[in-house]
Amino acid sequence: MAKRIVLFSTKGGAGRTLIATNLAVSLAKEQGKKVCLVDLDLQGIGDMARMLDLNPQKAMVDLINFLKEKPQEFHKEDFLIHSTIGLDFISGVLRPQQSPHLGRSDINEVFNLLDKDYDFIVTDAGNSFNEIFLSTLNEANLILLIVTPDILSLYQIKWALDTLQFLHFPLNMIKLVLNRAESASSISWQEIKANFPIDIIARFPSEGKAVGLAVNRGIPVVIDSPHTKFAQAIVKCSAQLSTDDSLFIERQDVVEFESIAKTPLDPTTALWEKEGLTESLTKPSAVEKVDELILLKSRIHKRLIDELDIKRLDLRVFSDIKRTKELKEKARIMVVNLLAEESGTFITSAEMRKQLVDDIVSEALGLGPLEPLLADPGITDIMVNNKNEVYIEKHGKIERTNKKFVSNEQVKTIIERIIAPLGRRIDESVPMVDARLTDGSRVNAVIPPLALTGPTLTIRKFRQEKLNVKNLIELKALDTNMAEFVKACVWSRQNIIVSGGTGSGKTTVLNALSEFIPANERIITIEDAAELKLQQEHWVRLESRPPNIEGKGAIAIRDLFRNTLRMRPDRIIIGECRGIETLDMLQAMNTGHDGSMTTIHANSTHDVMVRLDSMILMAGIELPLRAIHEMIVSAVDMIIHTARLSDGSRRITQITEIAGMKDDLHVDLRDVFAFKQKGIDSNNNVIGDYQATGYIPSFVEEIKIKGIPLSDTIFKPRKE
């Protein structure tokens, strides 16, 4: 395998091409190595060939094109120039017009073709930061930055190193080469060494006369003037490069690792079972092996925590966006270098280097394995059972991911990192917490001793886009007849309850219904965790508050509701009724606050009655069931029930009127519309349609009297 040396500079005229050419010649002639010299300076096309008095007729772009067109007839020797001075040469392009035809993958392919035939591949990468330049750096075992000892170069060195660090190149693979090191009035090499965190591998003196003559003759200096100080310094450097293996960092092609795969949520594959990252269902007693990459990340994670002293870091820093960004940038640079130190290799894929650095920084200063899950817009829920089990809900279906935490302690640390900026805490005295993130996402966490398998974390992500009824129709959550009916109900100020199970889309439907509320009405919403996104301007949002660390200061939904009655609301919307505030809500609906809406957890519209009974009785008021039912009948006009079906889709499965009392104890519930499931297709998608039952609600006449258009034809059952 060839040692790959890439030379670059940050400006022209630094002597980069001269040094690359003479270094390659010296490695071949003085050290007896097989050397290939590659010219990838796309700004100074042909300069290197002229220094060697070569006249190439073919270039790397021709090699790639021929390999693609006629692979059976391909011989790479046909595209290389075999120089009489003992090395082979190839140029990237011969003319500027060819440059666009040289791609990133082409660079890797050519280097891999050359790799087995040479001891050294020496490459001039130029001085322009572009795609080809970065691809060339990715092929290196050693990067030589050519600089001159002037003040401008010092600034450029810092810029170059910062840029390379940002691109995840470790400092231990970069060395300085100081050209014209003994120029008059130049900055001393000692000063340069003291100001930068990388070593100076060579210092070349200025010998303009000898260099000029050699270049004009097309003969390398080490051959034309071997006794000059410049030539001797080149030979000394080539000897060091040929004998000191510690200068070169081993290259490693990382593929198919769980934490850096492009599709991290794919089901477990045979590779994972081979690596021992999962426990086989057929062999439950198998001993789980530890992936080397996880061990590497764990070592770097530990060193980063120690060097940044993260354990003593005030968690409130994470509520300051600027300070968090600065801390993460500092950590990112540290991880780039720690990655090379701990692995002893250079990961060749820029994308994978970036992903590894992102993973480790996220684990240390962010939310670790949860970061990509939070960034995925298709994921609605994230469920962490313990360090080894992370589930998500995506497109309505729950699936286990390949994400894992380093330890249960890391899970707890991330929980603390989430809730600390919110003024909350979690420990043995308060082992359970419910909170809302700044983006509206809901967070619930439970730690031991309540959680027996380790800290658990559940995040219900806040949907950023606002879905209206038109969107719901497109998603087949309801049909146009149902949409027309609920629109008329909201306009005519019917009191509505949206019911459904967890994650069935209750809040989404409530948001969609609110679009029909006239803009001139004052709306007050009360929520436990703010999720509603109304479009109206005249909207007051209230949110309940849990108790503080001392157990004081709690403001319940019931407290907010009673206060709302003094705020002159036209409509009151409660995000969810789940307790004694239900009685207050019903009383308000009965006393002039019509057009109000809320949601309730229930399995069907009929189960809503049972839930309302139990929540009213929780208020401690001793009322007979008949009185409770009469209150409900008087207050609530309609129930809209949502459900999550077996294929993960969310639909409105029932629209039901509370039509009155059926007898002394039972409420008369009449379905107006219902979803009828007819089967499942070959893709396990639910087949069914929405049907009108034929029942016309009792308040339809009231709707028409108010001048709201509503056709009776929408209530007619569809003929099969």
C-alpha positions as semicolon CSV with decimal commas, in nm:
position;residue;x (nm);y (nm);z (nm)
1;M;0,000;0,000;0,000
2;A;0,142;0,337;-0,101
3;K;0,207;0,618;0,141
4;R;0,014;0,914;0,008
5;I;0,168;1,259;0,056
6;V;-0,043;1,560;-0,045
7;L;0,114;1,906;-0,061
8;F;-0,083;2,230;-0,066
9;S;-0,041;2,598;0,010
10;T;-0,278;2,884;0,079
11;K;-0,132;3,111;-0,189
12;G;0,057;3,093;-0,515
13;G;0,433;3,144;-0,529
14;A;0,505;2,951;-0,208
15;G;0,715;2,690;-0,395
16;R;0,467;2,405;-0,355
17;T;0,508;2,256;-0,705
18;L;0,887;2,289;-0,689
19;I;0,901;2,107;-0,355
20;A;0,656;1,836;-0,460
21;T;0,852;1,764;-0,779
22;N;1,195;1,751;-0,612
23;L;1,066;1,554;-0,315
24;A;0,920;1,288;-0,547
25;V;1,243;1,271;-0,750
26;S;1,453;1,238;-0,433
27;L;1,231;0,959;-0,297
28;A;1,278;0,771;-0,625
29;K;1,642;0,844;-0,700
30;E;1,803;0,881;-0,356
31;Q;1,582;0,650;-0,148
32;G;1,515;0,390;-0,417
33;K;1,137;0,402;-0,382
34;K;0,869;0,344;-0,642
35;V;0,706;0,685;-0,677
36;C;0,412;0,826;-0,870
37;L;0,392;1,204;-0,896
38;V;0,040;1,344;-0,942
39;D;-0,038;1,699;-1,054
40;L;-0,382;1,808;-0,930
41;D;-0,312;2,182;-0,927
42;L;-0,596;2,294;-1,152
43;Q;-0,482;2,657;-1,137
44;G;-0,125;2,599;-1,263
45;I;-0,192;2,336;-1,527
46;G;0,128;2,199;-1,685
47;D;0,380;2,363;-1,447
48;M;0,490;2,033;-1,289
49;A;0,534;1,864;-1,626
50;R;0,754;2,150;-1,748
51;M;0,976;2,120;-1,438
52;L;1,040;1,759;-1,543
53;D;1,064;1,839;-1,916
54;L;0,768;1,610;-1,982
55;N;0,501;1,643;-2,251
56;P;0,199;1,439;-2,137
57;Q;-0,062;1,350;-2,401
58;K;-0,310;1,188;-2,166
59;A;-0,440;1,284;-1,822
60;M;-0,646;1,151;-1,536
61;V;-0,972;1,257;-1,704
62;D;-0,879;1,045;-2,006
63;L;-0,798;0,749;-1,785
64;I;-1,136;0,769;-1,611
65;N;-1,326;0,807;-1,937
66;F;-1,146;0,510;-2,100
67;L;-1,201;0,296;-1,791
68;K;-1,576;0,365;-1,807
69;E;-1,605;0,319;-2,183
70;K;-1,367;0,023;-2,245
71;P;-1,289;-0,149;-1,914
72;Q;-1,174;-0,472;-2,086
73;E;-0,905;-0,288;-2,285
74;F;-0,790;-0,066;-1,999
75;H;-0,423;-0,057;-1,893
76;K;-0,330;0,221;-1,656
77;E;0,029;0,221;-1,783
78;D;-0,100;0,371;-2,108
79;F;-0,191;0,691;-1,920
80;L;0,126;0,729;-1,710
81;I;0,453;0,888;-1,822
82;H;0,752;0,679;-1,719
83;S;1,027;0,933;-1,657
84;T;1,394;0,855;-1,715
85;I;1,473;0,990;-1,369
86;G;1,292;0,700;-1,204
87;L;0,933;0,804;-1,133
88;D;0,596;0,791;-1,302
89;F;0,383;1,098;-1,364
90;I;0,017;1,174;-1,429
91;S;-0,166;1,504;-1,450
92;G;-0,525;1,562;-1,353
93;V;-0,606;1,758;-1,668
94;L;-0,410;1,896;-1,964
95;R;-0,638;2,191;-2,043
96;P;-0,861;2,411;-1,825
97;Q;-1,167;2,301;-2,027
98;Q;-1,120;1,946;-1,895
99;S;-1,148;2,046;-1,528
100;P;-1,529;2,017;-1,503
101;H;-1,503;1,653;-1,614
102;L;-1,292;1,553;-1,314
103;G;-1,517;1,448;-1,024
104;R;-1,470;1,367;-0,657
105;S;-1,519;0,993;-0,702
106;D;-1,269;0,995;-0,990
107;I;-0,990;1,102;-0,754
108;N;-1,054;0,811;-0,521
109;E;-1,074;0,565;-0,811
110;V;-0,739;0,673;-0,958
111;F;-0,559;0,665;-0,623
112;N;-0,692;0,315;-0,560
113;L;-0,563;0,207;-0,903
114;L;-0,215;0,342;-0,824
115;D;-0,203;0,227;-0,464
116;K;-0,057;-0,124;-0,497
117;D;0,213;-0,038;-0,753
118;Y;0,401;0,232;-0,561
119;D;0,571;0,301;-0,232
120;F;0,479;0,670;-0,244
121;I;0,220;0,878;-0,424
122;V;0,318;1,245;-0,407
123;T;0,047;1,491;-0,506
124;D;0,040;1,865;-0,566
125;A;-0,316;1,965;-0,462
126;G;-0,282;2,335;-0,549
127;N;-0,398;2,626;-0,336
128;S;-0,769;2,651;-0,409
129;F;-1,025;2,504;-0,167
130;N;-1,266;2,326;-0,401
131;E;-1,424;1,983;-0,440
132;I;-1,122;1,829;-0,614
133;F;-0,887;1,977;-0,355
134;L;-1,088;1,831;-0,063
135;S;-1,117;1,494;-0,237
136;T;-0,739;1,490;-0,279
137;L;-0,685;1,565;0,091
138;N;-0,915;1,273;0,175
139;E;-0,670;1,042;-0,004
140;A;-0,372;1,146;0,211
141;N;-0,174;0,971;0,483
142;L;0,022;1,292;0,533
143;I;-0,065;1,651;0,444
144;L;0,221;1,897;0,396
145;L;0,126;2,265;0,420
146;I;0,386;2,472;0,234
147;V;0,441;2,818;0,385
148;T;0,687;3,104;0,362
149;P;0,812;3,292;0,672
150;D;0,619;3,618;0,632
151;I;0,340;3,774;0,836
152;L;0,076;3,713;0,568
153;S;0,158;3,342;0,568
154;L;0,109;3,325;0,944
155;Y;-0,247;3,448;0,911
156;Q;-0,303;3,208;0,625
157;I;-0,167;2,914;0,827
158;K;-0,421;2,985;1,101
159;W;-0,701;3,014;0,847
160;A;-0,597;2,691;0,675
161;L;-0,573;2,495;1,000
162;D;-0,910;2,626;1,119
163;T;-1,066;2,529;0,786
164;L;-0,915;2,180;0,789
165;Q;-1,030;2,129;1,148
166;F;-1,379;2,237;1,047
167;L;-1,361;1,975;0,771
168;H;-1,262;1,715;1,033
169;F;-0,898;1,664;0,936
170;P;-0,694;1,584;1,251
171;L;-0,390;1,797;1,328
172;N;-0,158;1,499;1,366
173;M;-0,176;1,427;0,991
174;I;-0,078;1,785;0,897
175;K;0,285;1,907;0,898
176;L;0,438;2,242;0,806
177;V;0,707;2,276;0,540
178;L;0,887;2,610;0,566
179;N;1,019;2,732;0,229
180;R;1,278;3,014;0,199
181;A;1,343;2,960;0,567
182;E;1,660;3,170;0,577
183;S;1,535;3,474;0,386
184;A;1,645;3,812;0,514
185;S;1,395;3,985;0,744
186;S;1,185;3,668;0,758
187;I;1,009;3,542;1,069
188;S;1,213;3,275;1,246
189;W;1,104;2,915;1,234
190;Q;1,110;2,911;1,616
191;E;0,843;3,182;1,625
192;I;0,630;2,994;1,373
193;K;0,664;2,669;1,568
194;A;0,566;2,842;1,893
195;N;0,248;2,985;1,743
196;F;0,096;2,677;1,581
197;P;-0,008;2,335;1,714
198;I;0,157;2,134;1,435
199;D;0,521;2,038;1,372
200;I;0,758;2,179;1,112
201;I;0,883;1,874;0,924
202;A;1,131;2,051;0,695
203;R;1,294;2,388;0,633
204;F;1,415;2,469;0,281
205;P;1,654;2,761;0,225
206;S;1,615;3,018;-0,050
207;E;1,841;2,956;-0,349
208;G;1,680;3,154;-0,625
209;K;1,964;3,127;-0,878
210;A;2,001;2,749;-0,864
211;V;1,627;2,696;-0,859
212;G;1,572;2,931;-1,154
213;L;1,834;2,759;-1,368
214;A;1,693;2,413;-1,290
215;V;1,337;2,514;-1,371
216;N;1,442;2,674;-1,701
217;R;1,627;2,357;-1,800
218;G;1,337;2,132;-1,702
219;I;1,560;1,941;-1,462
220;P;1,481;1,892;-1,090
221;V;1,714;2,083;-0,856
222;V;1,818;1,764;-0,675
223;I;1,965;1,642;-1,008
224;D;2,079;1,971;-1,162
225;S;2,241;2,116;-0,846
226;P;2,269;1,831;-0,593
227;H;2,521;2,012;-0,371
228;T;2,306;2,317;-0,301
229;K;2,155;2,360;0,044
230;F;1,807;2,337;-0,108
231;A;1,880;1,999;-0,273
232;Q;2,042;1,865;0,044
233;A;1,740;1,972;0,251
234;I;1,512;1,794;0,003
235;V;1,718;1,474;0,030
236;K;1,715;1,495;0,409
237;C;1,336;1,534;0,406
238;S;1,291;1,242;0,164
239;A;1,508;1,023;0,389
240;Q;1,290;1,112;0,688
241;L;0,972;1,036;0,494
242;S;1,103;0,699;0,376
243;T;1,214;0,582;0,721
244;D;0,978;0,742;0,977
245;D;0,645;0,562;0,957
246;S;0,510;0,760;1,253
247;L;0,468;1,061;1,023
248;F;0,192;0,881;0,833
249;I;-0,152;0,817;0,971
250;E;-0,316;0,494;0,865
251;R;-0,615;0,530;0,637
252;Q;-0,936;0,348;0,726
253;D;-1,242;0,302;0,508
254;V;-1,537;0,293;0,749
255;V;-1,851;0,134;0,605
256;E;-2,188;0,014;0,727
257;F;-2,161;0,121;1,089
258;E;-2,484;0,175;1,280
259;S;-2,419;0,525;1,409
260;I;-2,297;0,665;1,079
261;A;-2,514;0,487;0,825
262;K;-2,717;0,708;0,594
263;T;-3,029;0,517;0,693
264;P;-2,988;0,473;1,069
265;L;-3,345;0,357;1,117
266;D;-3,326;0,053;0,891
267;P;-3,420;-0,281;1,051
268;T;-3,141;-0,485;1,200
269;T;-2,943;-0,668;0,933
270;A;-2,718;-0,970;0,925
271;L;-2,421;-0,737;0,966
272;W;-2,551;-0,623;1,303
273;E;-2,596;-0,978;1,424
274;K;-2,245;-1,054;1,303
275;E;-2,108;-0,759;1,499
276;G;-2,304;-0,863;1,807
277;L;-2,494;-0,539;1,843
278;T;-2,825;-0,718;1,871
279;E;-2,937;-1,025;2,054
280;S;-3,074;-1,288;1,822
281;L;-3,433;-1,388;1,888
282;T;-3,346;-1,748;1,804
283;K;-3,040;-1,749;2,032
284;P;-3,133;-1,549;2,340
285;S;-2,837;-1,678;2,537
286;A;-2,577;-1,553;2,289
287;V;-2,312;-1,324;2,436
288;E;-2,329;-0,975;2,288
289;K;-2,008;-0,857;2,132
290;V;-1,900;-0,494;2,155
291;D;-1,853;-0,303;1,832
292;E;-1,510;-0,142;1,799
293;L;-1,664;0,182;1,681
294;I;-1,879;0,206;1,995
295;L;-1,568;0,149;2,209
296;L;-1,382;0,417;2,015
297;K;-1,667;0,665;2,060
298;S;-1,682;0,578;2,430
299;R;-1,309;0,648;2,479
300;I;-1,327;0,980;2,296
301;H;-1,646;1,071;2,483
302;K;-1,472;1,010;2,817
303;R;-1,167;1,215;2,722
304;L;-1,382;1,500;2,593
305;I;-1,582;1,506;2,917
306;D;-1,259;1,514;3,118
307;E;-1,089;1,783;2,909
308;L;-1,394;2,010;2,898
309;D;-1,482;1,926;3,258
310;I;-1,841;1,874;3,146
311;K;-1,950;1,708;3,470
312;R;-1,893;2,035;3,654
313;L;-2,051;2,244;3,380
314;D;-2,353;2,449;3,482
315;L;-2,648;2,298;3,292
316;R;-2,795;2,645;3,251
317;V;-2,532;2,708;2,984
318;F;-2,748;2,498;2,748
319;S;-3,026;2,756;2,766
320;D;-2,787;3,016;2,620
321;I;-2,774;2,957;2,244
322;K;-2,454;3,156;2,190
323;R;-2,259;2,989;2,472
324;T;-2,380;2,645;2,365
325;K;-2,268;2,708;2,007
326;E;-1,922;2,823;2,122
327;L;-1,887;2,520;2,347
328;K;-1,988;2,281;2,070
329;E;-1,743;2,438;1,822
330;K;-1,460;2,400;2,074
331;A;-1,562;2,040;2,139
332;R;-1,586;1,967;1,766
333;I;-1,223;2,063;1,705
334;M;-1,111;1,857;2,005
335;V;-1,301;1,552;1,883
336;V;-1,143;1,573;1,533
337;N;-0,799;1,537;1,689
338;L;-0,904;1,285;1,955
339;L;-1,056;1,069;1,683
340;A;-0,721;1,035;1,509
341;E;-0,530;0,990;1,837
342;E;-0,756;0,719;1,977
343;S;-0,806;0,526;1,652
344;G;-0,454;0,577;1,519
345;T;-0,609;0,607;1,173
346;F;-0,753;0,862;0,934
347;I;-1,111;0,786;0,829
348;T;-1,115;0,847;0,456
349;S;-1,480;0,941;0,411
350;A;-1,541;1,308;0,482
351;E;-1,911;1,236;0,535
352;M;-1,839;0,964;0,789
353;R;-1,580;1,176;0,971
354;K;-1,838;1,450;1,004
355;Q;-2,103;1,207;1,125
356;L;-1,869;1,056;1,385
357;V;-1,773;1,400;1,515
358;D;-2,139;1,505;1,523
359;D;-2,231;1,185;1,710
360;I;-1,966;1,231;1,978
361;V;-2,030;1,604;2,027
362;S;-2,403;1,536;2,045
363;E;-2,349;1,267;2,308
364;A;-2,128;1,494;2,517
365;L;-2,303;1,829;2,475
366;G;-2,628;1,761;2,292
367;L;-2,893;1,493;2,304
368;G;-2,672;1,212;2,176
369;P;-2,844;0,946;1,965
370;L;-3,168;1,146;1,984
371;E;-3,034;1,433;1,770
372;P;-3,102;1,274;1,426
373;L;-3,437;1,144;1,549
374;L;-3,544;1,491;1,657
375;A;-3,429;1,629;1,322
376;D;-3,632;1,375;1,121
377;P;-3,966;1,542;1,034
378;G;-4,131;1,204;0,973
379;I;-4,089;1,096;1,335
380;T;-4,368;1,197;1,573
381;D;-4,270;1,017;1,894
382;I;-3,939;0,907;2,046
383;M;-3,947;0,648;2,324
384;V;-3,634;0,557;2,521
385;N;-3,692;0,251;2,741
386;N;-3,329;0,229;2,858
387;K;-2,981;0,271;2,715
388;N;-3,025;-0,016;2,469
389;E;-3,384;0,035;2,357
390;V;-3,492;0,337;2,156
391;Y;-3,823;0,324;1,971
392;I;-3,988;0,575;1,740
393;E;-4,324;0,628;1,583
394;K;-4,288;0,709;1,215
395;H;-4,577;0,743;0,971
396;G;-4,808;0,606;1,240
397;K;-4,609;0,290;1,310
398;I;-4,385;0,209;1,606
399;E;-4,047;0,059;1,526
400;R;-3,725;-0,007;1,713
401;T;-3,418;0,185;1,600
402;N;-3,051;0,088;1,605
403;K;-2,973;0,382;1,831
404;K;-2,805;0,311;2,164
405;F;-2,668;0,514;2,453
406;V;-2,327;0,458;2,606
407;S;-2,485;0,395;2,947
408;N;-2,798;0,453;3,156
409;E;-2,608;0,738;3,317
410;Q;-2,587;0,906;2,976
411;V;-2,964;0,872;2,938
412;K;-3,011;1,044;3,273
413;T;-2,761;1,316;3,178
414;I;-2,953;1,389;2,857
415;I;-3,281;1,403;3,052
416;E;-3,124;1,656;3,290
417;R;-2,989;1,851;2,992
418;I;-3,341;1,871;2,847
419;I;-3,523;1,980;3,162
420;A;-3,260;2,196;3,339
421;P;-3,310;2,503;3,111
422;L;-3,683;2,473;3,184
423;G;-3,622;2,520;3,557
424;R;-3,704;2,158;3,637
425;R;-3,506;1,884;3,804
426;I;-3,512;1,506;3,829
427;D;-3,352;1,294;4,102
428;E;-3,448;1,029;4,355
429;S;-3,666;1,272;4,545
430;V;-3,841;1,382;4,222
431;P;-3,802;1,076;3,995
432;M;-4,070;1,176;3,742
433;V;-4,107;1,493;3,535
434;D;-4,336;1,624;3,264
435;A;-4,221;1,926;3,063
436;R;-4,244;2,110;2,734
437;L;-3,947;2,202;2,515
438;T;-3,909;2,548;2,364
439;D;-4,034;2,416;2,028
440;G;-4,353;2,286;2,190
441;S;-4,252;1,918;2,207
442;R;-4,374;1,734;2,516
443;V;-4,126;1,548;2,734
444;N;-4,190;1,288;3,001
445;A;-3,909;1,125;3,196
446;V;-3,900;0,864;3,472
447;I;-3,584;0,741;3,646
448;P;-3,510;0,468;3,902
449;P;-3,636;0,364;4,148
450;L;-3,967;0,413;3,962
451;A;-3,825;0,296;3,628
452;L;-3,692;-0,053;3,692
453;T;-3,498;-0,107;3,366
454;G;-3,322;0,229;3,365
455;P;-3,415;0,592;3,290
456;T;-3,701;0,624;3,043
457;L;-3,773;0,921;2,821
458;T;-4,070;0,992;2,596
459;I;-4,079;1,286;2,355
460;R;-4,392;1,378;2,162
461;K;-4,257;1,600;1,887
462;F;-4,438;1,922;1,809
463;R;-4,567;1,927;1,454
464;Q;-4,431;2,241;1,291
465;E;-4,669;2,260;0,995
466;K;-5,029;2,364;1,048
467;L;-5,275;2,114;0,905
468;N;-5,613;2,251;0,803
469;V;-5,927;2,061;0,706
470;K;-5,821;2,061;0,340
471;N;-5,498;1,887;0,438
472;L;-5,692;1,632;0,643
473;I;-5,913;1,556;0,343
474;E;-5,600;1,499;0,133
475;L;-5,471;1,265;0,404
476;K;-5,808;1,085;0,394
477;A;-5,873;1,163;0,760
478;L;-6,229;1,264;0,660
479;D;-6,429;1,331;0,344
480;T;-6,576;1,652;0,200
481;N;-6,928;1,591;0,336
482;M;-6,794;1,551;0,688
483;A;-6,581;1,862;0,642
484;E;-6,883;2,064;0,530
485;F;-7,078;1,946;0,833
486;V;-6,813;2,022;1,098
487;K;-6,754;2,362;0,937
488;A;-7,121;2,447;0,980
489;C;-7,111;2,319;1,341
490;V;-6,818;2,547;1,432
491;W;-6,978;2,847;1,258
492;S;-7,305;2,789;1,441
493;R;-7,120;2,766;1,776
494;Q;-7,198;2,405;1,862
495;N;-7,007;2,271;2,163
496;I;-6,774;1,997;2,045
497;I;-6,569;1,724;2,214
498;V;-6,291;1,558;2,012
499;S;-6,222;1,211;2,151
500;G;-5,969;0,940;2,073
501;G;-5,683;0,733;2,202
502;T;-5,324;0,843;2,259
503;G;-5,163;0,963;1,937
504;S;-5,485;0,935;1,738
505;G;-5,476;1,296;1,616
506;K;-5,713;1,470;1,859
507;T;-5,508;1,788;1,881
508;T;-5,457;1,794;1,504
509;V;-5,834;1,779;1,449
510;L;-5,894;2,045;1,714
511;N;-5,642;2,272;1,538
512;A;-5,815;2,213;1,205
513;L;-6,161;2,289;1,349
514;S;-6,036;2,619;1,489
515;E;-5,975;2,757;1,139
516;F;-6,353;2,798;1,104
517;I;-6,381;3,028;1,408
518;P;-6,453;3,383;1,284
519;A;-6,159;3,622;1,308
520;N;-6,354;3,879;1,513
521;E;-6,406;3,643;1,809
522;R;-6,188;3,639;2,120
523;I;-6,047;3,289;2,178
524;I;-5,881;3,170;2,496
525;T;-5,703;2,835;2,499
526;I;-5,601;2,646;2,811
527;E;-5,353;2,363;2,788
528;D;-5,139;2,141;3,004
529;A;-4,865;2,149;2,738
530;A;-4,915;2,411;2,466
531;E;-4,975;2,236;2,134
532;L;-5,259;2,428;1,971
533;K;-5,171;2,647;1,673
534;L;-5,462;2,873;1,591
535;Q;-5,459;3,106;1,294
536;Q;-5,666;3,386;1,449
537;E;-5,502;3,702;1,580
538;H;-5,733;3,756;1,879
539;W;-5,604;3,455;2,066
540;V;-5,491;3,432;2,430
541;R;-5,285;3,125;2,524
542;L;-5,277;2,996;2,881
543;E;-5,072;2,701;3,008
544;S;-5,089;2,526;3,343
545;R;-4,782;2,518;3,566
546;P;-4,647;2,224;3,768
547;P;-4,518;2,274;4,122
548;N;-4,164;2,399;4,173
549;I;-3,880;2,212;4,345
550;E;-4,038;2,285;4,685
551;G;-4,370;2,146;4,566
552;K;-4,535;2,487;4,556
553;G;-4,667;2,726;4,293
554;A;-4,873;2,479;4,089
555;I;-5,146;2,632;3,870
556;A;-5,392;2,369;3,748
557;I;-5,612;2,380;3,438
558;R;-5,914;2,424;3,666
559;D;-5,760;2,740;3,815
560;L;-5,693;2,879;3,469
561;F;-6,042;2,792;3,352
562;R;-6,209;2,978;3,637
563;N;-5,991;3,279;3,565
564;T;-6,076;3,258;3,195
565;L;-6,442;3,324;3,270
566;R;-6,336;3,674;3,384
567;M;-6,145;3,741;3,062
568;R;-6,451;3,800;2,840
569;P;-6,398;3,499;2,610
570;D;-6,612;3,435;2,303
571;R;-6,485;3,081;2,286
572;I;-6,294;2,865;2,530
573;I;-6,082;2,578;2,404
574;I;-5,929;2,335;2,652
575;G;-5,650;2,128;2,506
576;E;-5,755;1,823;2,706
577;C;-5,999;1,757;2,986
578;R;-5,857;1,490;3,213
579;G;-5,978;1,578;3,563
580;I;-6,206;1,785;3,777
581;E;-6,191;2,079;3,534
582;T;-6,443;1,883;3,323
583;L;-6,727;1,993;3,552
584;D;-6,626;2,358;3,512
585;M;-6,614;2,315;3,136
586;L;-6,964;2,170;3,120
587;Q;-7,101;2,444;3,343
588;A;-6,944;2,711;3,119
589;M;-7,095;2,549;2,809
590;N;-7,431;2,561;2,988
591;T;-7,401;2,927;3,081
592;G;-7,351;3,110;2,753
593;H;-7,000;3,009;2,643
594;D;-7,121;2,814;2,343
595;G;-6,887;2,724;2,060
596;S;-6,635;2,582;2,308
597;M;-6,422;2,278;2,230
598;T;-6,202;2,029;2,412
599;T;-6,049;1,682;2,376
600;I;-6,091;1,368;2,588
601;H;-5,917;1,031;2,589
602;A;-6,171;0,763;2,497
603;N;-6,199;0,454;2,278
604;S;-6,528;0,552;2,110
605;T;-6,799;0,817;2,124
606;H;-6,997;0,595;2,362
607;D;-6,697;0,564;2,594
608;V;-6,686;0,944;2,615
609;M;-6,992;0,929;2,841
610;V;-6,819;0,692;3,082
611;R;-6,510;0,916;3,091
612;L;-6,719;1,228;3,155
613;D;-6,907;1,051;3,437
614;S;-6,585;0,948;3,611
615;M;-6,415;1,288;3,574
616;I;-6,719;1,475;3,710
617;L;-6,738;1,241;4,008
618;M;-6,367;1,314;4,069
619;A;-6,470;1,670;4,151
620;G;-6,619;1,538;4,474
621;I;-6,970;1,659;4,397
622;E;-7,231;1,404;4,485
623;L;-7,473;1,405;4,193
624;P;-7,690;1,121;4,065
625;L;-7,595;0,984;3,723
626;R;-7,919;1,119;3,575
627;A;-7,827;1,474;3,678
628;I;-7,476;1,431;3,537
629;H;-7,612;1,299;3,209
630;E;-7,864;1,579;3,179
631;M;-7,582;1,829;3,233
632;I;-7,378;1,664;2,957
633;V;-7,676;1,656;2,718
634;S;-7,745;2,022;2,781
635;A;-7,381;2,126;2,740
636;V;-7,234;1,915;2,458
637;D;-7,376;1,903;2,106
638;M;-7,138;1,676;1,919
639;I;-6,851;1,428;1,958
640;I;-6,587;1,381;1,689
641;H;-6,395;1,059;1,744
642;T;-6,046;0,996;1,602
643;A;-5,855;0,670;1,584
644;R;-5,519;0,539;1,471
645;L;-5,581;0,238;1,248
646;S;-5,368;-0,074;1,204
647;D;-5,175;0,075;0,911
648;G;-5,075;0,379;1,118
649;S;-5,317;0,618;0,948
650;R;-5,525;0,853;1,162
651;R;-5,888;0,905;1,073
652;I;-6,209;1,051;1,206
653;T;-6,406;0,730;1,255
654;Q;-6,727;0,874;1,406
655;I;-6,917;1,203;1,420
656;T;-7,192;1,164;1,675
657;E;-7,466;1,393;1,806
658;I;-7,561;1,388;2,173
659;A;-7,932;1,389;2,091
660;G;-8,081;1,388;2,440
661;M;-8,178;1,135;2,707
662;K;-8,278;0,789;2,589
663;D;-8,422;0,702;2,931
664;D;-8,361;0,795;3,292
665;L;-7,997;0,679;3,285
666;H;-7,881;0,654;2,924
667;V;-7,781;0,928;2,684
668;D;-7,907;0,903;2,327
669;L;-7,601;0,905;2,096
670;R;-7,670;0,919;1,723
671;D;-7,392;0,864;1,467
672;V;-7,409;1,111;1,179
673;F;-7,103;0,986;0,991
674;A;-6,885;0,680;1,040
675;F;-6,582;0,517;0,880
676;K;-6,648;0,161;0,766
677;Q;-6,343;-0,058;0,729
678;K;-6,376;-0,319;0,456
679;G;-6,042;-0,493;0,469
680;I;-5,666;-0,457;0,419
681;D;-5,479;-0,444;0,086
682;S;-5,157;-0,624;-0,011
683;N;-4,950;-0,346;0,151
684;N;-5,141;-0,383;0,481
685;N;-5,315;-0,050;0,421
686;V;-5,668;-0,022;0,556
687;I;-5,944;-0,024;0,294
688;G;-6,269;0,154;0,379
689;D;-6,484;0,459;0,321
690;Y;-6,681;0,724;0,501
691;Q;-7,056;0,682;0,511
692;A;-7,345;0,898;0,623
693;T;-7,582;0,704;0,849
694;G;-7,891;0,884;0,725
695;Y;-7,953;1,054;1,059
696;I;-8,000;1,431;1,040
697;P;-7,887;1,608;1,361
698;S;-8,148;1,796;1,559
699;F;-7,957;2,125;1,538
700;V;-7,947;2,135;1,156
701;E;-8,252;2,364;1,146
702;E;-8,079;2,597;1,392
703;I;-7,778;2,608;1,157
704;K;-7,997;2,700;0,860
705;I;-8,187;2,967;1,058
706;K;-7,852;3,135;1,128
707;G;-7,799;3,162;0,751
708;I;-7,525;2,901;0,734
709;P;-7,548;2,699;0,413
710;L;-7,574;2,322;0,471
711;S;-7,728;2,078;0,225
712;D;-7,939;1,787;0,351
713;T;-7,792;1,570;0,076
714;I;-7,469;1,521;0,273
715;F;-7,665;1,314;0,525
716;K;-7,801;1,069;0,269
717;P;-7,640;0,724;0,283
718;R;-7,437;0,631;-0,021
719;K;-7,589;0,353;-0,228
720;E;-7,366;0,048;-0,248
